[in-house]
Amino acid sequence: MHRLLLVILLLLAAAVSEAQNRAEDEYTRYELLAPESSAFRIIYDVTAVTAGARFYFNPIRKGSSASDESVIDLASGEPLKFEQISGAAARRAGLQGADLEGEYIKVTLARPVPPGGEARLRIIKTYKDPKSYFREGDAIVFDRPLGIKRNAVVLPPKFELIGCNVPAQILEEPDGRVGISFMNTYPGQAPLVLRARPIAPPAPSSPAPAAAASSVSPTPPSAAPSATPMNRIRVTERAFQDREIVYFLKDPATHAFSLYHDYTEQREG
């Protein structure tokens, strides 16, 4: 009986913590750094929606060492004040369910969250975690359970993906790096395991023999335009899209419905 009561109290504490630190539209991008560093850069986009909140608390995962932190207000592009604090300090600042053995990034919002409003943030940090990011022979492995629903992992330069245990969208970054983007459809954490290897240098090619002039056929003037190569077709990252449309169906006899459309405009200017 006492054990059951303790479990109920812990669940209630967690619920209170989430209610004080409610978030929506979470997206995390992991950029794997040099393999020997066991480090990766995290870009975490989140929207704080707790009415009246003056702070947002981002937990630092246990076993990871954080550095190079910064926080940006996505509504203005301006940096925000933040500090790394203990779980006890987080409780004193208002996060009642904070883990006393944990560490948090406490972000001071540009303004309190208004009722029905939000505060959009980008938290940037670098984690060093040899248990999550390590070498395995010539390959590298990123083995990390991820609880956020929208995620992307970017391989180091000149690496190619050889294994991924979740359905994912594979994209080429503008700088040539390989990105793995996915939606977490698991009821809890996605047990992500990625494997990659260095891209082998291309084999030297011998020059093609010169063709005889008589064998060259002129291109017909009405020839159809050549198709765009697949590697030049730009595809948007599905997991990064945060557009939300909700439909409210009215009385069936009216054949009517109302809706709201929530999206983020990101074009500068």
N, C-alpha and C positions, 0 to 999 in steps of 0.2 A: 504493500500500500504506500509506504513512504517513497519507494523507488518510483512508482507511478506518479505520485505527486511531484517529485523532483523533475521528471520528464515533462510534465505539463507546465511547470514553472519555467523550464528552459525554453520550451516552445513559445510560451507567451512573451518571454524576454526577447526572443528573436523576432517575433511579430512586431513588438513595440519598436525595436531597432529599425526594422524595415520601414515602418510607418513614419519614423522620424527622418528617414534618409531615402525616401521614395525616388526611384529613377525610371526613366523611359528612354527609348531609342538608343540603347547601348550598342556600341560598335567598338571592337578592339582589333588593332592591327599590330602584328608582331613582326619586326624586322630583324632577322637573324644576323648578328655581326660575325666577325672572324671566328671560325670554329674553335680555335685554341683559346678564345676568351671566355667561352661558355656564357656569353652575354647576348641579350637581345633587347632592342628598343621597343617600347610599348607606346602606342598612340591610342588613347582611350577617349572616345567621344561619348558623352552622357548628358542627359537632360534631367536636372533636378526639378521635381514637381511638388514637393511638400510645401503647402501654403505657409507663409511666414518664416520659412527657413532662412537663416543668415549664413549658414555654413553647409558645405557638403563634405562627407567623409569617405575617402577612398581607402579601403584596407590594403595593406602590403602583404602579399602572400607569404605565409611562413615557409622558411627554407630559402627564400630569395633575398638577395641583398640589393637594395634600391639606391640609385644615384642619378645625377643629371636631371632632376625633376624640374618641370615648369608647368604652368597652368595658364590657359588662354580663355577669355570670355568670347565665345563664338559669335555673340551678337554684335560685338564691337571690334574684335580682333586685339583687344588690349590684354596685357598680362594681368593676372590676379594674384593677390597675396595668398601664400600658403605656408604651412609648416608641417614637419613630420612630428607626430606626437604619439605617446603611449596610449594603450587602451584605457588606462585610468584617466588620463587627461581628456580623452574623447568623451568619456562618461561625464566628466565635470563640465564639458562644453555642450552637453545636451544629448549625446548619443547613448541613451541609457543601456542599451543592449550590447555595447562595445565589448569585445573580447579583452579581458584584462591582461592576457598574455600576448596580445597582438600589437601591431603598429599601424598607424593611419596617416594619410595625407589629409590634413584639415584645410579646406579651401574656403576663404572668405569671399562670398558672392558679391558681385558688384552692387546688388540691391536685394532686399528680402524678396522671396518668391511671392508674387501676388496670388490671391485666390483665383484659380482657373488659369494661372499663368505658368511660366517656366523660366529656368535659367540654363542655357546651353553652355557646356564646358568641354574643353579638350585638355586632358591630363597627359603629359608626356613624361616618361621615365625610362630608365635603363635598369634591367634586372640582370644579375649574375646568378645562375642556378645550374651547377654542373650536373644535377640529377635530371634536369629537364632537357638540356641541350649539350650533346656530347658527341664524340667521334666513336665510330664502330668500324674499325678497319679503315678503308679509304672513304667510307661513307660518313655522313653526319645524320644524327637522329634528333628530332624534336618530339619529345614524349611528355605531353602536358594536358591534363584534363582541363577543359574550358567550360565554364558555366554560362558565359555570355551567349546570347542567341545569334549574334552576327559577328563573324570573325574573318580575319585574313592573316596569312603567314607569308612573308616574303623571304625567299632564299638569299643567301649571300651571292655576290656577283660570281658568274661563271660556274654556277651549280645547276644541276637539272634534277627534277623530281623522279624518283624511282619507286616510291611507295607512299600510299595514303589510305588510311583505314576508314575514312568517312567520305560520302559523296561530296565532291568539290568542283568548283569552277577554276580551271587553270588559265591564268592570264599572263601576258608579258607586260612588265612595267615599261614606262617610257625609256628608262635607262638600261633595259635589257634583262633585268632581273626577273625571275619567275615568281609569280604570286599564286597562292592557293587560297581561294575564298570559299566559305561555306556557311550555311545556315545550320545552327544547332537545333535539330528536331528531337533530341533526346529529352526525356522528362527531367533529367538533371544535367550533370556535366557530360560533355562529349569527350570520350576517351581518346583524344587525338594522338596519333603516332605518325609522324612524317619521316621519310628517309630520302636523302638526296646524295648525289655524288658529283665530283668535279666533271665538267664537260670536257670530253676528250678533244684534243686539238684536231682539226680537220686534216685528213691525209693529203699530201701534196698531189695535185692533179697534173697529168701530162697534157700538153697543149693538143687541142683537137687538130686532126689533119685538115689541111686547106681543101676546101671543096672546089671541084672544077667549075669554071664559070658557066659552062653549059648546063650544069645540074641545078643551078639556082633558079627557082620558079618565082616569078614576080607575084606579089601579094595581090589578090583580086581587089579591085577598088571597092567592091561591095562587101568585103569581109566583115564579119561581126567583131566588135571590140573584144579584146581578150578579157577574160574574167580576172577580177582582183585576187591575187594570191591570198590564201587563208591567213597567212601570217601578217598581212597588212590590213585585215579587217578589224576595226576597233570595236571591242565589245565592252559594255559597261559592267562594272562589278556589281553583281546582284546583291550581295550582302551589305554593301554600303548604302543602298537605297533605303530611305526611311519614310517613304510616302505611305500614308495611311488613309484609307477611305472606309467609312462606316455607314451602312445603310440601315435605316429604320423603316420597316415595313408597316404601312397603315392598314386600315380595314380592307380585307380582300375585295370588298365590293367597289372600292374606290380605284383599284389598280394603281395606287399611288404609293410613293415612298419619299422620305426625306433623307438627306445625307450630309455628312461633313467631310471635307477633304483637307488633310493636314500634311503639309510638306515643307521642306526647308529650302529657301532660295539662297544659293551659294555663289552666284555670279558677282564678282567684285563690281561695285558701283551701282 
